[in-house]
Amino acid sequence: MILVVDFGGQYNHLIARRVRDLNVYCEVVPYNKAIDTIKEKRDEIGGIIFTGGPNSVYEENSPQIDKEIFEFGIPILGLCYGMQLMAHTLGGKVVAAPKEREFGKTEIVTKNSKIFDELDENQKVWMSHVDRVEKLPAGFEIVANSKNCPIAAMENLDKNLYALQFHPEVNHTENGNKMLANFVLNICGEEPSWTMENYAKVAIRQIKEKVGDGKVLLALSGGVDSSVTAALISKAVGENLTCIFVDHGLMRKNEGDEVEEAFKDSGMKFIRVDAEKRFLDRLAGVTDPETKRKTIGEEFIRVFEEEGKKIKSVDYLAQGTIYPDVIESGLGDSAVIKSHHNVGGLPDFVDFKDIIEPLRMLFKDEVRDLGRELGLADYLVDRQPFPGPGLAIRVMGEITKEKLDILRDADKIFREELEKSEIAREVNQYFAVLTNNRTVGVMGDFRTYDYTLALRAVSTTDFMTADFSRIPWDILDKVSNRIVNEVDHINRIVYDITSKPPATIEWE
């Protein structure tokens, strides 16, 4: 595998995604746990990538790493801050260069290097730096430069150390994937054997070994992640799996009934729990997004504990946690973007032997591929993503039954109109958000003062980055007209044209 060492940069998850795209497994670890991870998994690690980061390596509190990491004999690729850290740690010099700083697309001139193998001399890359390497460490050579950056890439062939001042992982670097492939496949010699067929075999075996004759309780939402988790665990433990669907009253229009219909004849043990009042009572008065998520996460666990006791002798709780959930909930010292109810939202006390999360290291598109490998129906595998906290994080401010019903009706119209259009195939996720803002409007001869509804649609492959979808005006016009005419208490529609980053896909 490839180990991605996280120094806090905004594109770190993308590096892992690009390595996975090469059919090579990788993991992301925080910089302060990298040495221990390498010692623990030394025989598995074929290469290391240092990520970018927002700090300056010469600052007192900047993320650093022990020089020991360069003595394991493992090929290392440093990117942006990772390059500067490599130079700084090994005796080079990094300086602030405000006049020579570069942000955005830049052309570099490359020299003969394994990193640039089979590429033209001139390359368009994506720069994002204020600091730069001014003096090379001993044993290094310059292998690329730009107009404002004399050392845009460097390497030490004897020690298999390579570094790029730019970001090969972003789409703006036109041949970035080839550069990463040169490192991962050619320099590190990794075999492209990371496939969902292999993953399924290993995961089923590991679940069998861990669970034995134990009983497993699965938190089933009916979404892609939990459905694939159910299929995978079912193949491992059969009748020892019980799927519990907690209808928390935060689902989309008619979704509870649809989930029950999909799984009641699946051969799995399926239980539906009506918990709407319980969840709404707990959420009364709660407006902070993180508090919402943690409250819902805790209530989920309490419901599962109670249902588990009814079943008797439940040993394990299974969840459909995926890798973006883990990263966004905070990886080591990385910033918490949002707590996911099945990661950062778990209460301290959980009344099960252990938690099983067989998708924890997979990205969303890998989960879908795994679902197909396991024989799940397309309508389950291709289902629109839906967050664990449900509509609670799509209703801004306090959650009430009335606001949820307003959103359900509006969201259904938006999804109906998009699904009838050709653009639906280009959009990966779309939904409505009921804001907490009220605005003045006119309906007939009457003044209204009602809610503003936001529409969100994005295109993405991994759900870690996303671009807002360019929905044709005529479709948005029809959606807006239907909603204000068919749904009470909404008098204004806005469309979210923000990408991720800087925004997240969900509003809370």
Secondary structure, DSSP 8 states (H G I E B T S, - for coil): -EEEEE-S-TTHHHHHHHHHHTT--EEEEEGGGHHHHHHHSTTT--EEEE---SS-TTSTTS----GGGGGS---EEEETHHHHHHHHHTT-EEEE-TTT-EEEEEEEEE-S-STTTTS-SEEEEEEEESEEEEE--TT-EEEEEESS-S-SEEEEGGGTEEEESS-TTSTTSTTHHHHHHIIIIIIS-------HHHHHHHHHHHHHHHHTT--EEEE--SSHHHHHHHHHHHHHHGGGEEEEEEE-S-S-TTHHHHHHHHHTTSSSEEEEEE-HHHHHHHHTT---HHHHHHHHHHHHHHHHHHHHHHH----EEE----HHHHHHT--TTS--S---TTTTT--S---SSEEE-TTTT--HHHHHHHHHHTT--HHHHT-----TTGGGGTB-SS--HHHHHHHHHHHHHHHHHHHTSGGGGG-SEEEEEEEEEEEEEEETTEEEEEEEEEEEEEE-SSSSSBEE----HHHHHHHHHHHHHHSTTEEEEEE----BTTS-SS--
